[in-house]
């Protein structure tokens, strides 16, 4: 099986798989600048912390700030609910944008890997560093790809996030 590695949002063509890729999505009745914004919006316990995160000057700084939140600022149950939230955010991203869906479906059966360069617990959870990690983002993307394929999603049909 082939493998597609991605990390930086600016990398062509697979940088779009990064949550830092700048493409607005509608999620939970709001418009977010990136899928990272939509994902991290669910993490804070307090509205003021959420607002502060959403005002970060870049998706990378948003992610960095969100990863540094104190325990008491994080919504209860985040450690278990975050994977379902990411799954829903990715579904919104790739069903709202036909070009992104086409690229995802065009990867066939390739293994998708978020290949981080800096070794950290977060990078080893969502991706791999030097081949080591859980690659949760890659797994969720492959799961979504299979789901879209099973639904008969082609490159000319736009699904809604509610489907």
C-alpha positions as CSV (number, residue, x, y, z in Angstrom):
1,X,0.0,0.0,0.0
2,X,1.3,3.4,-0.8
3,X,1.6,6.2,1.7
4,X,0.9,9.9,1.5
5,X,2.6,12.0,4.1
6,X,1.5,15.6,4.9
7,X,2.2,18.2,7.5
8,X,2.5,21.8,6.5
9,X,-0.7,23.4,5.2
10,X,1.3,25.1,2.4
11,X,2.6,21.9,0.9
12,X,1.1,21.0,-2.5
13,X,-1.1,19.1,-3.0
14,X,-1.7,17.4,0.3
15,X,-1.3,20.3,2.7
16,X,-5.1,20.6,2.6
17,X,-5.2,17.6,4.9
18,X,-3.6,19.8,7.6
19,X,-6.1,21.4,10.1
20,X,-4.1,24.6,9.7
21,X,-5.0,24.8,6.0
22,X,-6.9,28.1,5.5
23,X,-10.4,27.2,4.3
24,X,-13.5,28.3,6.1
25,X,-15.9,25.7,7.4
26,X,-19.4,25.9,8.8
27,X,-19.6,23.9,12.0
28,X,-22.2,24.0,14.8
29,X,-23.9,27.0,13.3
30,X,-20.7,29.1,13.2
31,X,-18.1,29.9,10.5
32,X,-14.6,29.1,11.4
33,X,-11.4,30.2,9.5
34,X,-9.9,26.7,9.6
35,X,-10.8,23.2,10.7
36,X,-8.3,23.8,13.6
37,X,-10.4,26.7,14.8
38,X,-13.6,24.6,14.6
39,X,-11.9,21.8,16.5
40,X,-10.3,24.0,19.2
41,X,-13.5,25.9,19.8
42,X,-14.8,22.9,21.6
43,X,-11.9,22.7,24.1
44,X,-12.2,25.6,26.4
45,X,-14.6,25.5,29.4
46,X,-15.0,29.3,29.6
47,X,-16.4,31.5,26.8
48,X,-13.6,34.1,27.5
49,X,-10.9,31.5,26.9
50,X,-12.7,30.4,23.7
51,X,-12.9,33.9,22.4
52,X,-9.2,34.5,23.2
53,X,-8.2,31.3,21.3
54,X,-10.4,32.2,18.3
55,X,-8.6,35.6,18.1
56,X,-5.2,34.0,17.7
57,X,-3.4,35.7,14.7
58,X,-2.7,32.3,12.9
59,X,-4.0,28.7,13.0
60,X,-0.6,27.6,14.3
61,X,-0.6,30.0,17.2
62,X,-4.2,29.0,18.0
63,X,-3.1,25.3,18.2
64,X,-0.1,26.2,20.3
65,X,-2.2,28.3,22.7
66,X,-4.9,25.6,22.9
67,X,-2.3,22.9,23.7
68,X,-1.1,25.0,26.6
69,X,-4.4,25.5,28.4
70,X,-4.5,24.8,32.1
71,X,-6.5,21.7,33.1
72,X,-9.2,23.9,34.7
73,X,-9.7,25.8,31.4
74,X,-10.5,22.6,29.4
75,X,-14.0,21.4,29.0
76,X,-14.8,18.3,31.1
77,X,-14.4,15.0,29.1
78,X,-12.2,16.6,26.4
79,X,-9.7,13.8,26.5
80,X,-12.4,11.4,25.2
81,X,-14.7,13.7,23.2
82,X,-11.9,15.3,21.1
83,X,-11.7,12.4,18.6
84,X,-15.5,12.6,17.9
85,X,-15.2,16.3,17.5
86,X,-12.3,16.0,15.1
87,X,-14.2,13.4,13.1
88,X,-17.2,15.8,12.8
89,X,-15.0,18.8,11.9
90,X,-13.2,16.8,9.2
91,X,-16.6,15.6,7.8
92,X,-17.7,19.2,7.6
93,X,-14.5,20.3,5.9
94,X,-14.5,17.6,3.2
95,X,-18.2,17.7,2.5
96,X,-18.5,21.4,2.2
97,X,-15.6,21.8,-0.3
98,X,-15.9,19.6,-3.4
99,X,-12.2,20.2,-4.4
100,X,-11.0,19.0,-1.0
101,X,-13.3,16.0,-1.1
102,X,-12.0,15.2,-4.7
103,X,-8.4,15.3,-3.5
104,X,-9.2,13.0,-0.5
105,X,-11.0,10.5,-2.6
106,X,-8.3,10.7,-5.2
107,X,-5.8,9.2,-2.6
108,X,-7.3,5.8,-3.3
109,X,-6.2,3.3,-0.6
110,X,-3.0,5.1,0.3
111,X,-2.2,5.3,4.0
112,X,-2.5,9.0,5.1
113,X,0.1,10.1,7.6
114,X,0.5,13.4,9.3
115,X,4.3,13.4,9.4
116,X,5.4,15.9,12.0
117,X,9.0,17.0,12.3
118,X,9.1,18.1,16.0
119,X,8.8,15.4,18.5
120,X,6.0,16.0,21.0
121,X,3.2,14.1,22.7
122,X,0.6,16.0,20.6
123,X,2.5,15.3,17.3
124,X,2.8,11.6,18.2
125,X,-1.0,11.5,19.0
126,X,-2.3,13.1,15.9
127,X,0.5,12.0,13.5
128,X,3.9,10.4,13.5
129,X,7.3,11.6,14.2
130,X,10.1,9.6,12.6
131,X,7.5,6.8,12.0
132,X,6.4,6.7,15.6
133,X,2.9,7.8,16.7
134,X,-0.8,7.0,16.7
135,X,-1.6,9.0,13.5
136,X,-5.1,9.8,14.7
137,X,-5.6,12.5,12.1
138,X,-4.5,10.2,9.3
139,X,-6.8,7.5,10.6
140,X,-9.8,9.8,10.8
141,X,-9.1,11.0,7.2
142,X,-8.9,7.5,5.9
143,X,-12.1,6.6,7.8
144,X,-13.8,9.6,6.2
145,X,-12.5,8.7,2.8
146,X,-14.0,5.2,3.1
147,X,-17.3,6.6,4.3
148,X,-17.5,9.1,1.4
149,X,-16.6,6.3,-1.0
150,X,-19.3,4.0,0.5
151,X,-21.9,6.8,0.2
152,X,-21.0,7.1,-3.5
153,X,-19.6,10.6,-3.1
154,X,-18.1,11.5,-6.4
155,X,-16.3,14.6,-7.4
156,X,-19.3,16.3,-8.9
157,X,-21.7,15.8,-6.0
158,X,-21.6,18.1,-2.9
159,X,-22.8,16.5,0.3
160,X,-24.0,18.5,3.2
161,X,-22.5,18.2,6.6
162,X,-25.8,16.9,7.9
163,X,-25.7,13.8,5.7
